[in-house]
């Protein structure tokens, strides 16, 4: 049975029992109140009649019944009593509602009244069960008669019955309201549980937990408009690891800035760079019954893949450089051979040695100025790569470093290579584009400056480029600056974009800061 029906049945059973119990208690309370009120009324009527001087005078008269019967009947009718009996101390009745009982003995308790006490009791007399009061009639200090006034249970029951109708009406109304409320609650619960039984809900929960903890992708689920304060309804272990999230509840404000900015928008395979990882993020809306009920965000770790791709790009760059150099060498060789065939031997020697001297000069200068072999090889390759794209890449004369520390060779190649690639992309957009690279290291810091002939980056664009995979160039993923920023943050360095005297990106890595 669906959970909503079980809750409805249980709730209705509880409410009916509670309402009926309340009705019974109300009826008992009404009867108790009527009994108490009746005792007060019969006591007042009996005491008033007993205290009247006319009552004592009538008792001393020759015919007490003749004087008392009309008077007591009038009072009985006015006060709603079922009987008023005036009797002698020996129980002989002077008055009664039924005239045939006058002169006969009174049935009931009179001893407390004979002792001077007014009391009430419930007693079954000639008219049936009744609540009665008995009080003495005094002549001076002597009890000369007794007065009893009472109301039968039948009379009281009629009064209570009128109240019971009201109580039953209220009970019925309460049950009707409970039924409507339970139905509405049941329908709402059925919508929220999609009509599933408790066992099905338990199975779904167990399956969800198993899937959450077994998948190797980060998973976050946010409600539409969300949970309070934008909290995630569900976060698995992998998401906490990839995003360095704290234990406990997770809000959108705990996510990296670039992922926070996604909001509720649907995205597909978008790359984001955090201080320690490269992540691929997907986010899609979840719909049910034609309404959007939340968002599901999945996160994949691309850090190692990006590192391998970076190395692959470097190797591809070296291969392109070798291909370009081989092509140029073949052209030069054909030129030298042709000069020899034409008998211009001196010109052939001068041409060959001039090209060789120029190349060797660049190689000698870089290998002597840059003590990191991988970095020197990268610069040589980038010179040829830039030339192929019509960009003049130069290494500033002040470039000098014996080691790339505190960066390791892979980090130094990633920082310098990405900055140069970005600069070449910008410089290639215009004629006579150029790029200048300056790398220096002293006792305090390692400095990398890559300038280009482009317009430079304004602060907003530079911030966006550092926060995630962003590019101002169509068809580019734009991870360069984000990856450089990741390495710079790891070493507690700085990265800034300047536009004077020329557009440049400047990276400073302090020697005293190690990786955290």
Number of C-alpha atoms within 10 A of each C-alpha: 10 17 20 24 18 14 16 20 15 12 19 18 12 12 17 19 13 13 19 17 13 14 19 16 12 16 20 14 12 18 19 13 13 16 19 12 12 21 21 13 20 25 22 15 21 25 21 12 22 22 16 12 12 13 21 19 13 16 21 12 11 9 11 19 22 13 18 21 20 12 16 22 19 11 16 19 12 9 12 13 21 21 23 28 25 32 27 19 18 13 18 19 24 28 28 24 17 10 12 9 15 19 16 14 14 23 13 16 16 22 11 13 21 20 11 16 12 19 17 19 14 18 17 15 14 12 14 11 15 22 22 28 29 30 31 28 30 18 15 7 8 11 18 18 26 28 29 29 28 29 25 21 19 14 14 16 15 11 14 20 15 10 16 20 12 13 18 16 13 14 19 16 13 16 19 13 12 17 17 12 15 21 18 13 16 20 17 13 19 18 12 11 16 14 17 18 17 15 12 14 16 12 12 13 12 12 11 12 12 11 12 20 15 12 12 15 18 23 22 22 21 23 20 15 13 18 13 10 11 16 18 19 16 14 21 19 18 22 21 17 11 18 19 14 18 10 9 6 12 19 17 18 13 15 16 18 14 16 20 13 12 12 11 19 10 13 13 11 13 16 22 24 25 24 16 15 17 25 24 18 18 17 22 16 19 16 11 8 6 7 10 12 15 19 22 18 21 18 23 19 20 16 17 11 11 16 16 12 12 18 15 12 13 19 14 12 18 20 14 17 22 15 14 17 15 12 12 12 15 12 12 16 15 12 15 20 15 14 17 15 11 10 11 13 15 10 13 21 13 12 16 15 12 12 13 12 11 11 12 12 12 15 16 12 15 22 17 14 18 22 15 20 14 14 23 19 16 21 24 20 21 23 19 22 25 24 16 13 14 18 26 20 25 17 18 14 12 11 18 19 18 13 18 23 18 18 20 12 15 13 19 22 23 23 21 21 22 21 23 27 16 19 28 28 17 21 25 21 14 13 10 11 21 22 25 18 22 18 22 20 20 12 8 11 18 21 21 22 22 23 27 27 22 21 12 20 18 11 12 8 15 18 16 15 21 24 23 27 23 23 19 12 11 7 7 11 14 20 23 25 26 25 30 22 25 21 21 22 18 16 20 17 19 14 19 15 20 16 15 8 7 14 19 25 23 18 24 20 26 21 18 11 13 14 11 7
